[in-house]
């Protein structure tokens, strides 16, 4: 029996076969993968998962790929007990889900791209592409090189230099578009309608988005097969939050967990917070904004899954919070200084929001709280210029060392 039943519109419910398409032809709503959970529950088990590969593919029964072809080592990143940060925030059971060390390009995007390009290969595509704020471009370029696919990545022209280099090294065609991510995405939608390319976050989007569920699957397994009491995750398009919630609900549906009481909290940069703004104002629709933040990796002014992310927080009893650019920098520094984890601006946003939530009593001290760190700080080092201690220069003599170093200790 097939584990996938097809694609289903999230708005009108119309169903379609498993094909490279992402929009309902009737109402233009987004499509997502529909699974046969009754059939999957017969084949999946905790033991089978634990005996599987040390990667996201241990959860293949709940992913829309028959046989993984790309990104075989992505996923199964550490869940770190954050003793020092937890003590500071008054949380005894705080954990960091650390995708800053994901393979091969040091962000959670390696998960979604592994699934998307494995599906693209199944469909027979020979060219991969994406619209990206940086991390996705890095991952698509890397995985395309490994899979032998032609690759085109489209980015805003003002992207961080480290992320541009992080794509160019894999020899794709990098196209820098003069405009915001939303401008880039609109252009890519036009190109995708004209050319037979696998745009991972356009015509392959229903399959691509499923990779994010593995962040929920891994946390549950790493916590000893229990769902956390609360999770905090950054939001750009809103897809990550919706898929973490979907993953938790799927584990409940197939009997891998017995209860689900997780509250989902969304984190956005104040300079690009259309979802959080809608939440604050009690709206069920998103007003697009023009991004103005150092957190470029989550700077999407017109989030495709924004309304669904709002639904997740309502359904789970969660909340939304934002962080200013300076608070984001302080969040990066706080995580590094307490837990030795260097995250980029999206992770800084998560930590800054986690701190605000803890300070206003969103969590009980004994609750299991998981903060998702989605990218590596070595990709966005320029945001810390002028924000750190200065290097102390000395002469090669012990006397100078005593005067300039030991005298300050």
Secondary structure, 3 states (H helix, E strand, C coil): CCCEEEEEECCCCCEECCCCCCECCCCCCEEEEEECHHHHHHHCCHHHHHCCCCCHHHHHHHCCCCCCCCCCCCCCCCEEECHHHHHHHCCCEEEEEEHHHCCCCCECHHHHHHHHHHHHHHHCCCEEEEEECCHHHHHHHHHHHHHCCEEEEEEECCCCHHHHHHHHCCCCEEEEECCCHHHHHHHHHHHHHHCCCEECCCCCHHHHHHHHHHHHHHHHHHCCCCCCCEEEEECCCCHHHHHHHHHHHHHHHCCCCCCCCCEEEEEEECCECHHHHHHHCCCCCCCCCCCCCCCHHHCCCCCCCHHHHHHHHHHHCCEEEEECHHHHHHHHHHHHHHHCCCECHHHHHHHHHHHHHHHCCCCCCCCEEEEEECEEHHHCHHHHCCCCCCCCCCCCCHHHHHHHCHHHC
